[in-house]
Every structure is written in structure tokens, then in C-alpha cells.
Amino acid sequence: MLQVKIFEAEHEEDLEESINEFFTELLPSKFISIQYQVSIAADEETADFESLYSFSAMILYRK
């Protein structure tokens, strides 16, 4: 059966840590693919228009 696991973090290092933790539990033969995305938005409520980042990844694997 195919499964999907979604990860999201505000910092790329946190995303990396979460994915690496997941991979410790996943047999290499079960891994199919990974897709990575970065989204950026400006927070207009702050005086300096602070950028907000969202790093995400979707892993497709066999259960």
C-alpha cells in the first residue's frame, strides 16, 4: 500500500531533522520519492515586513 508523509517547518534545519528521524524508521526499499517546497510570505503587520518561511516536504513510500 502506498503512503504519504507530510513535513512542515519554519526553518530548513528543523525540516531536515524531522525527515532524517523518519528515515531511521523507514527501510530503504520502502522509499519511493520526496518532493520539497519553500513558501515565503510577508507579514504586513510588522513595521519591517518580516518574511515568513515555510519549508515542506512530502515523502511517498510503501507501507
mmCIF file of the N, C-alpha and C atoms, coordinates in Angstrom:
data_MODEL
# 
_entry.id   MODEL 
# 
loop_
_atom_site.group_PDB 
_atom_site.id 
_atom_site.type_symbol 
_atom_site.label_atom_id 
_atom_site.label_alt_id 
_atom_site.label_comp_id 
_atom_site.label_asym_id 
_atom_site.label_entity_id 
_atom_site.label_seq_id 
_atom_site.pdbx_PDB_ins_code 
_atom_site.Cartn_x 
_atom_site.Cartn_y 
_atom_site.Cartn_z 
_atom_site.occupancy 
_atom_site.B_iso_or_equiv 
_atom_site.pdbx_formal_charge 
_atom_site.auth_seq_id 
_atom_site.auth_comp_id 
_atom_site.auth_asym_id 
_atom_site.auth_atom_id 
_atom_site.pdbx_PDB_model_num 
ATOM 1   N N  . MET A 1 1  ? 0.833  -1.169 0.000  1.00 0.00 ? 1  MET A N  1 
ATOM 2   C CA . MET A 1 1  ? 0.000  0.000  0.000  1.00 0.00 ? 1  MET A CA 1 
ATOM 3   C C  . MET A 1 1  ? 0.889  1.247  0.000  1.00 0.00 ? 1  MET A C  1 
ATOM 4   N N  . LEU A 1 2  ? 0.549  2.234  -0.833 1.00 0.00 ? 2  LEU A N  1 
ATOM 5   C CA . LEU A 1 2  ? 1.291  3.495  -0.867 1.00 0.00 ? 2  LEU A CA 1 
ATOM 6   C C  . LEU A 1 2  ? 0.835  4.404  0.259  1.00 0.00 ? 2  LEU A C  1 
ATOM 7   N N  . GLN A 1 3  ? 1.789  5.128  0.817  1.00 0.00 ? 3  GLN A N  1 
ATOM 8   C CA . GLN A 1 3  ? 1.517  6.064  1.907  1.00 0.00 ? 3  GLN A CA 1 
ATOM 9   C C  . GLN A 1 3  ? 2.212  7.383  1.599  1.00 0.00 ? 3  GLN A C  1 
ATOM 10  N N  . VAL A 1 4  ? 1.697  8.459  2.201  1.00 0.00 ? 4  VAL A N  1 
ATOM 11  C CA . VAL A 1 4  ? 2.296  9.781  2.084  1.00 0.00 ? 4  VAL A CA 1 
ATOM 12  C C  . VAL A 1 4  ? 2.567  10.307 3.483  1.00 0.00 ? 4  VAL A C  1 
ATOM 13  N N  . LYS A 1 5  ? 3.716  10.943 3.661  1.00 0.00 ? 5  LYS A N  1 
ATOM 14  C CA . LYS A 1 5  ? 4.063  11.591 4.927  1.00 0.00 ? 5  LYS A CA 1 
ATOM 15  C C  . LYS A 1 5  ? 4.426  13.037 4.599  1.00 0.00 ? 5  LYS A C  1 
ATOM 16  N N  . ILE A 1 6  ? 3.779  13.987 5.282  1.00 0.00 ? 6  ILE A N  1 
ATOM 17  C CA . ILE A 1 6  ? 4.000  15.410 5.052  1.00 0.00 ? 6  ILE A CA 1 
ATOM 18  C C  . ILE A 1 6  ? 4.770  16.001 6.238  1.00 0.00 ? 6  ILE A C  1 
ATOM 19  N N  . PHE A 1 7  ? 5.764  16.816 5.927  1.00 0.00 ? 7  PHE A N  1 
ATOM 20  C CA . PHE A 1 7  ? 6.548  17.518 6.938  1.00 0.00 ? 7  PHE A CA 1 
ATOM 21  C C  . PHE A 1 7  ? 6.490  19.010 6.633  1.00 0.00 ? 7  PHE A C  1 
ATOM 22  N N  . GLU A 1 8  ? 6.464  19.841 7.697  1.00 0.00 ? 8  GLU A N  1 
ATOM 23  C CA . GLU A 1 8  ? 6.483  21.292 7.525  1.00 0.00 ? 8  GLU A CA 1 
ATOM 24  C C  . GLU A 1 8  ? 7.223  21.911 8.691  1.00 0.00 ? 8  GLU A C  1 
ATOM 25  N N  . ALA A 1 9  ? 8.033  22.928 8.394  1.00 0.00 ? 9  ALA A N  1 
ATOM 26  C CA . ALA A 1 9  ? 8.794  23.613 9.445  1.00 0.00 ? 9  ALA A CA 1 
ATOM 27  C C  . ALA A 1 9  ? 9.083  25.042 9.011  1.00 0.00 ? 9  ALA A C  1 
ATOM 28  N N  . GLU A 1 10 ? 9.352  25.909 9.989  1.00 0.00 ? 10 GLU A N  1 
ATOM 29  C CA . GLU A 1 10 ? 9.692  27.294 9.695  1.00 0.00 ? 10 GLU A CA 1 
ATOM 30  C C  . GLU A 1 10 ? 11.173 27.463 9.350  1.00 0.00 ? 10 GLU A C  1 
ATOM 31  N N  . HIS A 1 11 ? 11.990 26.469 9.708  1.00 0.00 ? 11 HIS A N  1 
ATOM 32  C CA . HIS A 1 11 ? 13.423 26.519 9.434  1.00 0.00 ? 11 HIS A CA 1 
ATOM 33  C C  . HIS A 1 11 ? 13.836 25.230 8.726  1.00 0.00 ? 11 HIS A C  1 
ATOM 34  N N  . GLU A 1 12 ? 14.693 25.366 7.727  1.00 0.00 ? 12 GLU A N  1 
ATOM 35  C CA . GLU A 1 12 ? 15.086 24.188 6.954  1.00 0.00 ? 12 GLU A CA 1 
ATOM 36  C C  . GLU A 1 12 ? 15.814 23.153 7.790  1.00 0.00 ? 12 GLU A C  1 
ATOM 37  N N  . GLU A 1 13 ? 16.544 23.576 8.818  1.00 0.00 ? 13 GLU A N  1 
ATOM 38  C CA . GLU A 1 13 ? 17.241 22.613 9.670  1.00 0.00 ? 13 GLU A CA 1 
ATOM 39  C C  . GLU A 1 13 ? 16.247 21.744 10.454 1.00 0.00 ? 13 GLU A C  1 
ATOM 40  N N  . ASP A 1 14 ? 15.137 22.347 10.880 1.00 0.00 ? 14 ASP A N  1 
ATOM 41  C CA . ASP A 1 14 ? 14.101 21.586 11.591 1.00 0.00 ? 14 ASP A CA 1 
ATOM 42  C C  . ASP A 1 14 ? 13.443 20.568 10.665 1.00 0.00 ? 14 ASP A C  1 
ATOM 43  N N  . LEU A 1 15 ? 13.214 20.973 9.420  1.00 0.00 ? 15 LEU A N  1 
ATOM 44  C CA . LEU A 1 15 ? 12.636 20.052 8.439  1.00 0.00 ? 15 LEU A CA 1 
ATOM 45  C C  . LEU A 1 15 ? 13.591 18.890 8.193  1.00 0.00 ? 15 LEU A C  1 
ATOM 46  N N  . GLU A 1 16 ? 14.844 19.203 8.016  1.00 0.00 ? 16 GLU A N  1 
ATOM 47  C CA . GLU A 1 16 ? 15.859 18.180 7.796  1.00 0.00 ? 16 GLU A CA 1 
ATOM 48  C C  . GLU A 1 16 ? 15.908 17.180 8.949  1.00 0.00 ? 16 GLU A C  1 
ATOM 49  N N  . GLU A 1 17 ? 15.875 17.690 10.158 1.00 0.00 ? 17 GLU A N  1 
ATOM 50  C CA . GLU A 1 17 ? 15.910 16.822 11.340 1.00 0.00 ? 17 GLU A CA 1 
ATOM 51  C C  . GLU A 1 17 ? 14.693 15.888 11.388 1.00 0.00 ? 17 GLU A C  1 
ATOM 52  N N  . SER A 1 18 ? 13.523 16.420 11.103 1.00 0.00 ? 18 SER A N  1 
ATOM 53  C CA . SER A 1 18 ? 12.295 15.602 11.118 1.00 0.00 ? 18 SER A CA 1 
ATOM 54  C C  . SER A 1 18 ? 12.327 14.511 10.062 1.00 0.00 ? 18 SER A C  1 
ATOM 55  N N  . ILE A 1 19 ? 12.783 14.866 8.871  1.00 0.00 ? 19 ILE A N  1 
ATOM 56  C CA . ILE A 1 19 ? 12.843 13.879 7.787  1.00 0.00 ? 19 ILE A CA 1 
ATOM 57  C C  . ILE A 1 19 ? 13.882 12.804 8.098  1.00 0.00 ? 19 ILE A C  1 
ATOM 58  N N  . ASN A 1 20 ? 15.036 13.210 8.589  1.00 0.00 ? 20 ASN A N  1 
ATOM 59  C CA . ASN A 1 20 ? 16.067 12.219 8.934  1.00 0.00 ? 20 ASN A CA 1 
ATOM 60  C C  . ASN A 1 20 ? 15.588 11.270 10.026 1.00 0.00 ? 20 ASN A C  1 
ATOM 61  N N  . GLU A 1 21 ? 14.835 11.779 10.988 1.00 0.00 ? 21 GLU A N  1 
ATOM 62  C CA . GLU A 1 21 ? 14.263 10.929 12.035 1.00 0.00 ? 21 GLU A CA 1 
ATOM 63  C C  . GLU A 1 21 ? 13.296 9.914  11.424 1.00 0.00 ? 21 GLU A C  1 
ATOM 64  N N  . PHE A 1 22 ? 12.450 10.368 10.493 1.00 0.00 ? 22 PHE A N  1 
ATOM 65  C CA . PHE A 1 22 ? 11.514 9.470  9.821  1.00 0.00 ? 22 PHE A CA 1 
ATOM 66  C C  . PHE A 1 22 ? 12.262 8.384  9.040  1.00 0.00 ? 22 PHE A C  1 
ATOM 67  N N  . PHE A 1 23 ? 13.350 8.775  8.377  1.00 0.00 ? 23 PHE A N  1 
ATOM 68  C CA . PHE A 1 23 ? 14.117 7.811  7.585  1.00 0.00 ? 23 PHE A CA 1 
ATOM 69  C C  . PHE A 1 23 ? 14.784 6.737  8.446  1.00 0.00 ? 23 PHE A C  1 
ATOM 70  N N  . THR A 1 24 ? 15.028 7.012  9.716  1.00 0.00 ? 24 THR A N  1 
ATOM 71  C CA . THR A 1 24 ? 15.615 5.979  10.569 1.00 0.00 ? 24 THR A CA 1 
ATOM 72  C C  . THR A 1 24 ? 14.645 4.819  10.784 1.00 0.00 ? 24 THR A C  1 
ATOM 73  N N  . GLU A 1 25 ? 13.357 5.086  10.612 1.00 0.00 ? 25 GLU A N  1 
ATOM 74  C CA . GLU A 1 25 ? 12.325 4.064  10.808 1.00 0.00 ? 25 GLU A CA 1 
ATOM 75  C C  . GLU A 1 25 ? 11.853 3.428  9.495  1.00 0.00 ? 25 GLU A C  1 
ATOM 76  N N  . LEU A 1 26 ? 12.306 3.970  8.372  1.00 0.00 ? 26 LEU A N  1 
ATOM 77  C CA . LEU A 1 26 ? 11.838 3.515  7.063  1.00 0.00 ? 26 LEU A CA 1 
ATOM 78  C C  . LEU A 1 26 ? 12.917 2.681  6.373  1.00 0.00 ? 26 LEU A C  1 
ATOM 79  N N  . LEU A 1 27 ? 12.565 1.489  5.964  1.00 0.00 ? 27 LEU A N  1 
ATOM 80  C CA . LEU A 1 27 ? 13.511 0.661  5.207  1.00 0.00 ? 27 LEU A CA 1 
ATOM 81  C C  . LEU A 1 27 ? 13.780 1.323  3.857  1.00 0.00 ? 27 LEU A C  1 
ATOM 82  N N  . PRO A 1 28 ? 15.033 1.359  3.421  1.00 0.00 ? 28 PRO A N  1 
ATOM 83  C CA . PRO A 1 28 ? 15.352 1.991  2.131  1.00 0.00 ? 28 PRO A CA 1 
ATOM 84  C C  . PRO A 1 28 ? 14.532 1.441  0.967  1.00 0.00 ? 28 PRO A C  1 
ATOM 85  N N  . SER A 1 29 ? 14.206 0.169  0.999  1.00 0.00 ? 29 SER A N  1 
ATOM 86  C CA . SER A 1 29 ? 13.436 -0.439 -0.083 1.00 0.00 ? 29 SER A CA 1 
ATOM 87  C C  . SER A 1 29 ? 11.989 0.063  -0.116 1.00 0.00 ? 29 SER A C  1 
ATOM 88  N N  . LYS A 1 30 ? 11.521 0.700  0.965  1.00 0.00 ? 30 LYS A N  1 
ATOM 89  C CA . LYS A 1 30 ? 10.147 1.210  1.028  1.00 0.00 ? 30 LYS A CA 1 
ATOM 90  C C  . LYS A 1 30 ? 10.032 2.651  0.506  1.00 0.00 ? 30 LYS A C  1 
ATOM 91  N N  . PHE A 1 31 ? 11.160 3.352  0.420  1.00 0.00 ? 31 PHE A N  1 
ATOM 92  C CA . PHE A 1 31 ? 11.169 4.734  -0.047 1.00 0.00 ? 31 PHE A CA 1 
ATOM 93  C C  . PHE A 1 31 ? 10.910 4.800  -1.543 1.00 0.00 ? 31 PHE A C  1 
ATOM 94  N N  . ILE A 1 32 ? 10.030 5.742  -1.966 1.00 0.00 ? 32 ILE A N  1 
ATOM 95  C CA . ILE A 1 32 ? 9.751  5.928  -3.390 1.00 0.00 ? 32 ILE A CA 1 
ATOM 96  C C  . ILE A 1 32 ? 10.257 7.288  -3.868 1.00 0.00 ? 32 ILE A C  1 
ATOM 97  N N  . SER A 1 33 ? 9.785  8.377  -3.239 1.00 0.00 ? 33 SER A N  1 
ATOM 98  C CA . SER A 1 33 ? 10.219 9.701  -3.691 1.00 0.00 ? 33 SER A CA 1 
ATOM 99  C C  . SER A 1 33 ? 9.985  10.747 -2.607 1.00 0.00 ? 33 SER A C  1 
ATOM 100 N N  . ILE A 1 34 ? 10.604 11.903 -2.836 1.00 0.00 ? 34 ILE A N  1 
ATOM 101 C CA . ILE A 1 34 ? 10.419 13.033 -1.938 1.00 0.00 ? 34 ILE A CA 1 
ATOM 102 C C  . ILE A 1 34 ? 10.265 14.288 -2.792 1.00 0.00 ? 34 ILE A C  1 
ATOM 103 N N  . GLN A 1 35 ? 9.356  15.170 -2.374 1.00 0.00 ? 35 GLN A N  1 
ATOM 104 C CA . GLN A 1 35 ? 9.163  16.458 -3.032 1.00 0.00 ? 35 GLN A CA 1 
ATOM 105 C C  . GLN A 1 35 ? 9.337  17.543 -1.987 1.00 0.00 ? 35 GLN A C  1 
ATOM 106 N N  . TYR A 1 36 ? 10.009 18.606 -2.381 1.00 0.00 ? 36 TYR A N  1 
ATOM 107 C CA . TYR A 1 36 ? 10.389 19.669 -1.460 1.00 0.00 ? 36 TYR A CA 1 
ATOM 108 C C  . TYR A 1 36 ? 9.825  20.990 -1.961 1.00 0.00 ? 36 TYR A C  1 
ATOM 109 N N  . GLN A 1 37 ? 9.409  21.860 -1.026 1.00 0.00 ? 37 GLN A N  1 
ATOM 110 C CA . GLN A 1 37 ? 8.855  23.156 -1.413 1.00 0.00 ? 37 GLN A CA 1 
ATOM 111 C C  . GLN A 1 37 ? 9.168  24.201 -0.353 1.00 0.00 ? 37 GLN A C  1 
ATOM 112 N N  . VAL A 1 38 ? 9.375  25.439 -0.807 1.00 0.00 ? 38 VAL A N  1 
ATOM 113 C CA . VAL A 1 38 ? 9.575  26.574 0.091  1.00 0.00 ? 38 VAL A CA 1 
ATOM 114 C C  . VAL A 1 38 ? 8.548  27.637 -0.270 1.00 0.00 ? 38 VAL A C  1 
ATOM 115 N N  . SER A 1 39 ? 7.862  28.152 0.748  1.00 0.00 ? 39 SER A N  1 
ATOM 116 C CA . SER A 1 39 ? 6.907  29.243 0.557  1.00 0.00 ? 39 SER A CA 1 
ATOM 117 C C  . SER A 1 39 ? 7.363  30.428 1.393  1.00 0.00 ? 39 SER A C  1 
ATOM 118 N N  . ILE A 1 40 ? 7.205  31.616 0.831  1.00 0.00 ? 40 ILE A N  1 
ATOM 119 C CA . ILE A 1 40 ? 7.598  32.839 1.526  1.00 0.00 ? 40 ILE A CA 1 
ATOM 120 C C  . ILE A 1 40 ? 6.422  33.811 1.487  1.00 0.00 ? 40 ILE A C  1 
ATOM 121 N N  . ALA A 1 41 ? 6.145  34.412 2.626  1.00 0.00 ? 41 ALA A N  1 
ATOM 122 C CA . ALA A 1 41 ? 5.082  35.413 2.723  1.00 0.00 ? 41 ALA A CA 1 
ATOM 123 C C  . ALA A 1 41 ? 5.586  36.580 3.561  1.00 0.00 ? 41 ALA A C  1 
ATOM 124 N N  . ALA A 1 42 ? 5.064  37.767 3.276  1.00 0.00 ? 42 ALA A N  1 
ATOM 125 C CA . ALA A 1 42 ? 5.429  38.951 4.055  1.00 0.00 ? 42 ALA A CA 1 
ATOM 126 C C  . ALA A 1 42 ? 4.371  39.194 5.118  1.00 0.00 ? 42 ALA A C  1 
ATOM 127 N N  . ASP A 1 43 ? 4.820  39.462 6.319  1.00 0.00 ? 43 ASP A N  1 
ATOM 128 C CA . ASP A 1 43 ? 3.913  39.795 7.416  1.00 0.00 ? 43 ASP A CA 1 
ATOM 129 C C  . ASP A 1 43 ? 3.740  41.309 7.438  1.00 0.00 ? 43 ASP A C  1 
ATOM 130 N N  . GLU A 1 44 ? 2.625  41.788 6.925  1.00 0.00 ? 44 GLU A N  1 
ATOM 131 C CA . GLU A 1 44 ? 2.383  43.220 6.800  1.00 0.00 ? 44 GLU A CA 1 
ATOM 132 C C  . GLU A 1 44 ? 2.116  43.902 8.130  1.00 0.00 ? 44 GLU A C  1 
ATOM 133 N N  . GLU A 1 45 ? 1.885  43.150 9.174  1.00 0.00 ? 45 GLU A N  1 
ATOM 134 C CA . GLU A 1 45 ? 1.592  43.738 10.483 1.00 0.00 ? 45 GLU A CA 1 
ATOM 135 C C  . GLU A 1 45 ? 2.855  44.210 11.199 1.00 0.00 ? 45 GLU A C  1 
ATOM 136 N N  . THR A 1 46 ? 4.008  43.767 10.769 1.00 0.00 ? 46 THR A N  1 
ATOM 137 C CA . THR A 1 46 ? 5.247  44.235 11.389 1.00 0.00 ? 46 THR A CA 1 
ATOM 138 C C  . THR A 1 46 ? 5.774  45.429 10.602 1.00 0.00 ? 46 THR A C  1 
ATOM 139 N N  . ALA A 1 47 ? 6.476  46.306 11.268 1.00 0.00 ? 47 ALA A N  1 
ATOM 140 C CA . ALA A 1 47 ? 6.969  47.533 10.642 1.00 0.00 ? 47 ALA A CA 1 
ATOM 141 C C  . ALA A 1 47 ? 7.968  47.258 9.519  1.00 0.00 ? 47 ALA A C  1 
ATOM 142 N N  . ASP A 1 48 ? 8.714  46.173 9.623  1.00 0.00 ? 48 ASP A N  1 
ATOM 143 C CA . ASP A 1 48 ? 9.740  45.882 8.614  1.00 0.00 ? 48 ASP A CA 1 
ATOM 144 C C  . ASP A 1 48 ? 9.318  44.819 7.603  1.00 0.00 ? 48 ASP A C  1 
ATOM 145 N N  . PHE A 1 49 ? 8.035  44.508 7.559  1.00 0.00 ? 49 PHE A N  1 
ATOM 146 C CA . PHE A 1 49 ? 7.515  43.499 6.627  1.00 0.00 ? 49 PHE A CA 1 
ATOM 147 C C  . PHE A 1 49 ? 8.339  42.217 6.677  1.00 0.00 ? 49 PHE A C  1 
ATOM 148 N N  . GLU A 1 50 ? 8.412  41.645 7.849  1.00 0.00 ? 50 GLU A N  1 
ATOM 149 C CA . GLU A 1 50 ? 9.184  40.432 8.079  1.00 0.00 ? 50 GLU A CA 1 
ATOM 150 C C  . GLU A 1 50 ? 8.714  39.307 7.158  1.00 0.00 ? 50 GLU A C  1 
ATOM 151 N N  . SER A 1 51 ? 9.661  38.581 6.592  1.00 0.00 ? 51 SER A N  1 
ATOM 152 C CA . SER A 1 51 ? 9.335  37.448 5.729  1.00 0.00 ? 51 SER A CA 1 
ATOM 153 C C  . SER A 1 51 ? 9.087  36.209 6.580  1.00 0.00 ? 51 SER A C  1 
ATOM 154 N N  . LEU A 1 52 ? 8.048  35.488 6.244  1.00 0.00 ? 52 LEU A N  1 
ATOM 155 C CA . LEU A 1 52 ? 7.717  34.232 6.918  1.00 0.00 ? 52 LEU A CA 1 
ATOM 156 C C  . LEU A 1 52 ? 7.998  33.094 5.944  1.00 0.00 ? 52 LEU A C  1 
ATOM 157 N N  . TYR A 1 53 ? 8.756  32.114 6.398  1.00 0.00 ? 53 TYR A N  1 
ATOM 158 C CA . TYR A 1 53 ? 9.128  30.988 5.551  1.00 0.00 ? 53 TYR A CA 1 
ATOM 159 C C  . TYR A 1 53 ? 8.422  29.720 6.006  1.00 0.00 ? 53 TYR A C  1 
ATOM 160 N N  . SER A 1 54 ? 8.087  28.891 5.040  1.00 0.00 ? 54 SER A N  1 
ATOM 161 C CA . SER A 1 54 ? 7.536  27.571 5.326  1.00 0.00 ? 54 SER A CA 1 
ATOM 162 C C  . SER A 1 54 ? 8.260  26.572 4.425  1.00 0.00 ? 54 SER A C  1 
ATOM 163 N N  . PHE A 1 55 ? 8.994  25.666 5.047  1.00 0.00 ? 55 PHE A N  1 
ATOM 164 C CA . PHE A 1 55 ? 9.706  24.615 4.328  1.00 0.00 ? 55 PHE A CA 1 
ATOM 165 C C  . PHE A 1 55 ? 8.896  23.332 4.482  1.00 0.00 ? 55 PHE A C  1 
ATOM 166 N N  . SER A 1 56 ? 8.590  22.686 3.373  1.00 0.00 ? 56 SER A N  1 
ATOM 167 C CA . SER A 1 56 ? 7.786  21.471 3.463  1.00 0.00 ? 56 SER A CA 1 
ATOM 168 C C  . SER A 1 56 ? 8.312  20.396 2.528  1.00 0.00 ? 56 SER A C  1 
ATOM 169 N N  . ALA A 1 57 ? 7.981  19.170 2.885  1.00 0.00 ? 57 ALA A N  1 
ATOM 170 C CA . ALA A 1 57 ? 8.374  18.029 2.067  1.00 0.00 ? 57 ALA A CA 1 
ATOM 171 C C  . ALA A 1 57 ? 7.281  16.964 2.169  1.00 0.00 ? 57 ALA A C  1 
ATOM 172 N N  . MET A 1 58 ? 7.104  16.268 1.071  1.00 0.00 ? 58 MET A N  1 
ATOM 173 C CA . MET A 1 58 ? 6.172  15.151 1.023  1.00 0.00 ? 58 MET A CA 1 
ATOM 174 C C  . MET A 1 58 ? 6.965  13.907 0.612  1.00 0.00 ? 58 MET A C  1 
ATOM 175 N N  . ILE A 1 59 ? 6.850  12.874 1.406  1.00 0.00 ? 59 ILE A N  1 
ATOM 176 C CA . ILE A 1 59 ? 7.533  11.619 1.115  1.00 0.00 ? 59 ILE A CA 1 
ATOM 177 C C  . ILE A 1 59 ? 6.498  10.569 0.730  1.00 0.00 ? 59 ILE A C  1 
ATOM 178 N N  . LEU A 1 60 ? 6.737  9.936  -0.395 1.00 0.00 ? 60 LEU A N  1 
ATOM 179 C CA . LEU A 1 60 ? 5.901  8.826  -0.854 1.00 0.00 ? 60 LEU A CA 1 
ATOM 180 C C  . LEU A 1 60 ? 6.661  7.538  -0.567 1.00 0.00 ? 60 LEU A C  1 
ATOM 181 N N  . TYR A 1 61 ? 5.996  6.603  0.089  1.00 0.00 ? 61 TYR A N  1 
ATOM 182 C CA . TYR A 1 61 ? 6.658  5.352  0.468  1.00 0.00 ? 61 TYR A CA 1 
ATOM 183 C C  . TYR A 1 61 ? 5.651  4.204  0.484  1.00 0.00 ? 61 TYR A C  1 
ATOM 184 N N  . ARG A 1 62 ? 6.179  3.012  0.553  1.00 0.00 ? 62 ARG A N  1 
ATOM 185 C CA . ARG A 1 62 ? 5.343  1.807  0.666  1.00 0.00 ? 62 ARG A CA 1 
ATOM 186 C C  . ARG A 1 62 ? 5.267  1.386  2.116  1.00 0.00 ? 62 ARG A C  1 
ATOM 187 N N  . LYS A 1 63 ? 4.076  1.050  2.549  1.00 0.00 ? 63 LYS A N  1 
ATOM 188 C CA . LYS A 1 63 ? 3.893  0.589  3.925  1.00 0.00 ? 63 LYS A CA 1 
ATOM 189 C C  . LYS A 1 63 ? 4.082  -0.911 3.989  1.00 0.00 ? 63 LYS A C  1 
# 
